[in-house]
Amino acid sequence: KQSRFTTIIVTVAGQEEPVYEVGDVNRDGEVNIVDVTTLVDTLLANSTVEYDAIADVYADDEVNIADVTALIDYLLSQDSSYINVDNADVYQDQEVNIADVTALIDYLLSGTWN
């Protein structure tokens, strides 16, 4: 099976750097949920949002990258044993899907519900 990601080789001062796939944000040789977490965590490094229960998917009384990770993990595994399923419908359309991930990331970046 061919990867849908593009491999990039970087040459600096005549020497090849290690090869990473696009999307391998933490450069561990794999493209997975950890890369999503790393990317969003980097984007949110200087961002603060007020607590909003609907965004607290991880159910730890905080709204942060853990909520994004928990929501994506739930979408991939359908294991709801460690999340607040009611809060997972962040987009509030009676479904839990990628729209909820997008809405949660938007909220974390902007601090408001769009």
MODA-V518946 format. One record per residue. N is the residue number from 1. D_CENTER is the distance of its C-alpha to the mean C-alpha in Angstrom with 2 decimals. Layout:
BEGIN
N,D_CENTER ; N,D_CENTER
END
This chain:
BEGIN
1,24.95 ; 2,23.91 ; 3,20.41 ; 4,18.90 ; 5,17.66 ; 6,20.24 ; 7,21.58 ; 8,22.52 ; 9,25.40 ; 10,25.96 ; 11,29.54 ; 12,30.32 ; 13,34.01 ; 14,35.06 ; 15,32.86 ; 16,29.99 ; 17,26.73 ; 18,24.71 ; 19,23.18 ; 20,19.44 ; 21,17.75 ; 22,15.79 ; 23,12.09 ; 24,13.17 ; 25,11.67 ; 26,13.02 ; 27,16.12 ; 28,16.79 ; 29,18.07 ; 30,15.40 ; 31,12.49 ; 32,10.15 ; 33,7.09 ; 34,8.16 ; 35,7.86 ; 36,4.20 ; 37,4.61 ; 38,7.72 ; 39,7.15 ; 40,5.46 ; 41,8.02 ; 42,10.54 ; 43,10.29 ; 44,10.77 ; 45,13.47 ; 46,16.21 ; 47,14.92 ; 48,16.28 ; 49,16.27 ; 50,18.82 ; 51,18.26 ; 52,18.03 ; 53,18.45 ; 54,16.86 ; 55,13.42 ; 56,14.10 ; 57,12.60 ; 58,12.94 ; 59,16.49 ; 60,17.11 ; 61,18.48 ; 62,15.78 ; 63,12.92 ; 64,10.26 ; 65,6.99 ; 66,8.56 ; 67,8.54 ; 68,4.96 ; 69,5.27 ; 70,8.67 ; 71,8.29 ; 72,6.65 ; 73,9.24 ; 74,11.79 ; 75,11.52 ; 76,12.16 ; 77,14.80 ; 78,16.21 ; 79,16.97 ; 80,17.13 ; 81,19.16 ; 82,16.84 ; 83,15.24 ; 84,17.10 ; 85,17.27 ; 86,19.02 ; 87,16.23 ; 88,13.66 ; 89,15.49 ; 90,14.04 ; 91,15.48 ; 92,18.70 ; 93,20.00 ; 94,20.95 ; 95,18.31 ; 96,14.89 ; 97,13.03 ; 98,10.52 ; 99,12.34 ; 100,11.14 ; 101,7.39 ; 102,8.93 ; 103,11.34 ; 104,9.30 ; 105,7.50 ; 106,11.13 ; 107,12.61 ; 108,10.93 ; 109,12.05 ; 110,15.40 ; 111,16.37 ; 112,17.91 ; 113,17.51 ; 114,18.44
END
